[in-house]
């Protein structure tokens, strides 16, 4: 480790041992730690509301938690709708289906891909999933960035499962799938 990393680690350890200076500061820090996860924020707000002596503040926190849960539910519904098979046709006349998310956790995602038919091309027999954090360049190309997570770039038979691990909680990622014929 570099000296800078050591100093940062020492500062984090020292800060962890100090009690927060105020409840408001603690609430802000906890909410910040939730990142973009609306479910975590809503759960935290309901817990904060339980300890509020002011009924008006308590109601406001619970209302905000309700709004966050509705937003999370809407987001989940959009994701679910996007995962439904569609008969999208590419310029090559193939009937390609998007990969299906089988499971997601704060630190991994498990995908599968269904058999596809590609007219004029050899029949695909395997697929590989690729993943990278979202950022300025949102396009996903098959390079070192797209295979830095365990499970990325690993060829799996069509219909099989691939799990990409090592993802960070509350970060967003772009995933893509490439299909391969028996010659790669």
URJONOR-V440639 format. One record per pair of residues at least 6 apart in sequence whose ideal C-beta (glycine too) atoms are under 7 Angstrom apart, sorted by sequence separation. I is the first residue (numbers start at 0). GAP is how many residues later the second one is. D is the distance in whole Angstrom. If there is no record, write none. Layout:
# URJONOR-V440639
i = {I & I}
gap = {GAP & GAP}
d = {D & D}
This chain:
# URJONOR-V440639
i = {19 & 33 & 51 & 88 & 89 & 117 & 139 & 145 & 146 & 155 & 166 & 33 & 102 & 145 & 86 & 87 & 100 & 101 & 115 & 131 & 153 & 48 & 51 & 101 & 30 & 33 & 100 & 101 & 129 & 99 & 150 & 48 & 84 & 98 & 99 & 129 & 150 & 151 & 30 & 47 & 48 & 98 & 131 & 150 & 29 & 98 & 112 & 131 & 150 & 82 & 130 & 148 & 149 & 44 & 45 & 129 & 148 & 149 & 82 & 96 & 129 & 148 & 82 & 110 & 130 & 148 & 44 & 45 & 96 & 44 & 95 & 26 & 94 & 130 & 93 & 94 & 129 & 41 & 93 & 128 & 129 & 93 & 93 & 127 & 154 & 41 & 91 & 92 & 127 & 40 & 41 & 92 & 127 & 91 & 127 & 91 & 125 & 126 & 37 & 98 & 125 & 125 & 126 & 124 & 125 & 37 & 38 & 124 & 128 & 130 & 37 & 123 & 139 & 128 & 137 & 139 & 141 & 132 & 133 & 133 & 132 & 133 & 131 & 130 & 131 & 114 & 113 & 114 & 130 & 112 & 113 & 129 & 128 & 129 & 111 & 111 & 128 & 129 & 111 & 126 & 127 & 109 & 110 & 126 & 126 & 109 & 126 & 125 & 107 & 108 & 123 & 124 & 107 & 123 & 124 & 107 & 123 & 124 & 106 & 108 & 122 & 101 & 106 & 107 & 121 & 106 & 121 & 106 & 105 & 115 & 110 & 112 & 108 & 110 & 112 & 98 & 36 & 35 & 34 & 33}
gap = {6 & 6 & 6 & 6 & 6 & 6 & 6 & 6 & 6 & 6 & 6 & 7 & 7 & 7 & 8 & 8 & 8 & 8 & 8 & 8 & 8 & 9 & 9 & 9 & 10 & 10 & 10 & 10 & 10 & 11 & 11 & 12 & 12 & 12 & 12 & 12 & 12 & 12 & 13 & 13 & 13 & 13 & 13 & 13 & 14 & 14 & 14 & 14 & 14 & 15 & 15 & 15 & 15 & 16 & 16 & 16 & 16 & 16 & 17 & 17 & 17 & 17 & 18 & 18 & 18 & 18 & 19 & 19 & 19 & 20 & 20 & 21 & 21 & 21 & 22 & 22 & 22 & 23 & 23 & 23 & 23 & 24 & 25 & 25 & 25 & 26 & 26 & 26 & 26 & 27 & 27 & 27 & 27 & 28 & 28 & 29 & 29 & 29 & 30 & 30 & 30 & 31 & 31 & 32 & 32 & 33 & 33 & 33 & 33 & 33 & 34 & 34 & 34 & 35 & 36 & 36 & 36 & 38 & 38 & 39 & 40 & 40 & 41 & 42 & 42 & 43 & 44 & 44 & 44 & 45 & 45 & 45 & 46 & 46 & 47 & 48 & 48 & 48 & 49 & 50 & 50 & 51 & 51 & 51 & 52 & 53 & 53 & 54 & 55 & 55 & 55 & 55 & 56 & 56 & 56 & 57 & 57 & 57 & 58 & 58 & 58 & 59 & 59 & 59 & 59 & 60 & 60 & 62 & 63 & 63 & 64 & 64 & 66 & 66 & 66 & 78 & 133 & 134 & 135 & 136}
d = {4 & 4 & 4 & 6 & 6 & 7 & 6 & 6 & 4 & 5 & 6 & 5 & 4 & 7 & 6 & 6 & 6 & 5 & 6 & 6 & 6 & 5 & 7 & 7 & 6 & 6 & 6 & 6 & 6 & 7 & 6 & 4 & 5 & 5 & 5 & 6 & 5 & 5 & 6 & 6 & 5 & 7 & 5 & 4 & 6 & 5 & 4 & 5 & 6 & 7 & 7 & 5 & 5 & 5 & 7 & 4 & 6 & 5 & 6 & 5 & 7 & 5 & 6 & 5 & 5 & 7 & 6 & 5 & 7 & 4 & 5 & 6 & 7 & 5 & 6 & 6 & 5 & 4 & 6 & 6 & 6 & 4 & 6 & 5 & 6 & 4 & 6 & 4 & 6 & 5 & 5 & 7 & 5 & 7 & 7 & 7 & 5 & 6 & 4 & 7 & 6 & 5 & 6 & 7 & 6 & 5 & 5 & 6 & 5 & 5 & 4 & 6 & 5 & 6 & 6 & 5 & 7 & 6 & 5 & 6 & 6 & 6 & 7 & 5 & 6 & 5 & 7 & 6 & 5 & 6 & 7 & 7 & 6 & 5 & 7 & 7 & 5 & 7 & 5 & 5 & 5 & 6 & 6 & 7 & 5 & 4 & 7 & 5 & 6 & 5 & 4 & 7 & 6 & 6 & 6 & 4 & 6 & 5 & 6 & 7 & 7 & 6 & 7 & 6 & 4 & 5 & 7 & 7 & 4 & 6 & 7 & 5 & 7 & 7 & 7 & 4 & 5 & 5 & 3 & 7}
